[in-house]
Amino acid sequence: MVQVAVLGYGTVGSGVVEVINTNHDSILEKTGVDLHVKYILDLRDFPGDPNQEKIVHDYEVIVNDPQIQVVVEVMGGTEPAFTFSRRALEAGKSVCTSNKELVARHGTQLQQLAKEHGASYLFEASCGGGIPIIRPLRTSLSADVIDEITGILNGTTNYILSKMIDEGLEFDDVLRDAQQKGYAERNPEADIEGHDACRKIAILSSLAYGKRVDFTDIYTEGITKITSADIRYAKAMGRTIKLLAYSSRQKDQVMAMVAPYLVEKDDPLFAVNGVFNAIFVHGNMLGDAMFYGQGAGKEATASAVVADVAEAAQTLGTGVVSSWDPHRQELKDVSGTKKRFFVRAKGAARELSEMEQIFGAVEPVEAELDGEFGFVTGVMSEQEYETCASQAQGILGMIRMRDRKGV
Ligand code: HSE
C-alpha cells in the first residue's frame, strides 16, 4: 500500500481524494499501485465530511511520518507550498502538484531536489488541467525536436472571449457573469492579464526545449482591452479572437509571448471554445499534433494529479527523471518578430489613405461601426508596427493576426 498525504482540501484537493477513493480498484488494476489517503492538511475542520478523521492541521505530522511516500500539493500560491514541497522532497517523499505558480517559479529547484533524493516532482495538472501534455512532452515526444507550442492555456479568458463572440457582450459584463458562475476567481487578474497563461507556456517551453524558460522574461498581454467592436471586426474577417500562449525554437533561439490573436477558421485552435484548453505542438518528425480537453475543473484536474501519484508510486526509490537545464534560456526579443496587425482607428474610412502613407499598403476591414475604421497591415515586425503606430493619429487598438500558412 502507498500512503498519500494531500495538502489543501479545496476544489482540487477534494477532487484528488475522490478520484483515489472512487477509482482505487481500477488504478490498482492498471498500474499495480494500491493508493490510500492517510492525511489531508487544511487549516479548516470539515465536520460531517466522510474524510474528516484524516484532516490534520500540522504539517509536521505528515513530513515526519515515514509511511507517507507521496505528498499531493494542491494548496496554490508559493508559500507555504514551496517550503512544504521542499521539505517533503528532502525527506525522500515524492510530490505531485497542480500548482502552476510554484512550478513556474521554483520547478527547476524542486526537480533537482527530487533527483538528489531519489524522489519525483510531478506536475501534469499544472498546464491544461486534465489534458495530458506534460507526460507526452516528457516521454511520447522525446524522439522529436519540438519547434512550436501554441496553447489556449487559460479557461477563464477563453470562456470570456467565447461569450463575448457568441453574445456580442462587453468584457466587463462577461467577467461579472464568469465570476458569478464560479469560473473566474474573485481576483481574476492572473487570468485576464495573461499571467496564468504566461506561467504555463514557460513550463511547457522549458520541458519542450530542455532549458529553463523564466516566465518573467515572457512578453505578456491579457484580454482586458478587447471590446465588442473588436469582435465585430473579427467576425467580418471570418476570424475569432483567442488569447494565445506561443513559443517557438529555431536552432538555439527561443521566443515566447502571450497575447490575443485573430485566429482563422481553418486553424485547429479556432473551434476551442468556453472553458476548454488546447495545446498545439509541432515537432520536426511528428508534424502537427493537438491536445484538447478540460483545462480546469475539479475532477479533470484531480485526474491528472492522481495519474502523477500513481507514476510516483510506481517509481518509489528511483524517482521519475524529469528536468531541464537549470540555466536561464535567453529569449529572443519579440520586437523583431514579424506578422500582420489588425488596427482600429478613429475617423472615416476615407482616411485609410493617410494610414497607407504611414503603414504601406493595408487591407480595409468593413464592420460598419460609426466614427471608426479598421484595416490589416502587411507583414511587419513588432518594432516597425510600433514606429508606424506612434506616427498615426487616432489608433484605437491593435490585435495580432495568426496566419499559419503565411500571407
Ligand atoms: N484559472 C485557471 C484557468 C485555472 O482559468 O485556466 C486552471 O489553471
Residues whose N, C-alpha, C, O or C-beta is under 5 A from the ligand:
A	BS01	HSE	L153 N154 G155 T156 D191 G295 A296
